[in-house]
Amino acid sequence: MLLIWILLSAVAGGMFALVVAHWLAYRLFAGYLHHMVSLSVGVLLAVAFLHLLPEAFEAQVDAHTLFAWMLGSVIGFFVLEKIALLRHSHHHEGDGHHHHHGHDRHEAGQGGVMILIGSSLHNLADGVLIAAAFLVDPALGVLTAASIILHEIPHKLSDFVVLINAGLTRQRAFQLILFTSLCSAAGGVIGYFVFNQFQAWLPYLLVVAASSFLYISIADLMPQMHERGSLNEAGPQLFLVAVGISLIYAVTLVLHRAH
């Protein structure tokens, strides 16, 4: 019975966050994708530095080992991108760069795959955290699941922006993010059956996920922001980055209080 509650909490929470993010991305912000890139940078950096990495280092694992994993992850993502397994282009049609029609979609290649890797690991870790909370106290499990939904909405909104900028269709982006959302259910099952063994690996998974968010923010999204280099663009960009960071900071405070 407890496993059913864990699965329901993980799946329902992920689906709710996905539906809300989908509505926000395509109903409110469809015409402002280049602005949403700046918000995505703030959200992804804040999730990495304020949520994922602190949780990893609070696990009392040797810091040198975690930093080594982080270094290896960043280099690994670079190598994958270099050999064209993960090739990125976050332009989108009609973004003002005056390429011929279809250029940006062609250049996108498999762009956005890295954000899906990070999101899958993040959701997997969320599922494990939900299972752990339910194993301690079902009420704590529900509270933890509700808290995770709060940071999953802006997180999934960022994923939508990145994938659309990478040239994917709305339907394809939704399908891929749906898949990453279901990883939380897999994490819940893993956490329920082999929590003691899996818990020891959780800090390393969190570091890999954080490295993915940092890499795509610094190596892909920030250069796109620099392409709009006028002073008139700089102000809104910095403001939206700050909004993204502030949002995740507020959610992190809620999560800490819930724990």
Protein Blocks (a to p, Z undefined) as FASTA:
>chain_A
ZZmmmmmmmmmmmmmmmmmmmmmmmmmmmmmmmmmmmmmmmmmmmmmmmmmmmmmmmnop
afklmmmmmmmmmmmmmmmmmnomaccdfbdehilnopaehklmmmnmmghklmmmmmmm
mmmmmmmmmmmmmmmomklmmmmmmmmmmmmmmmmmmmmmmmmmnopafklmmmmmmmmm
mmmmmmmmmmmmmmmmmmmmmmmmmmmmmmmmmmmmmmmmmmmmmmmmcfklmmmmmmmm
mmmmmmmmmmmmmmmmmZZ
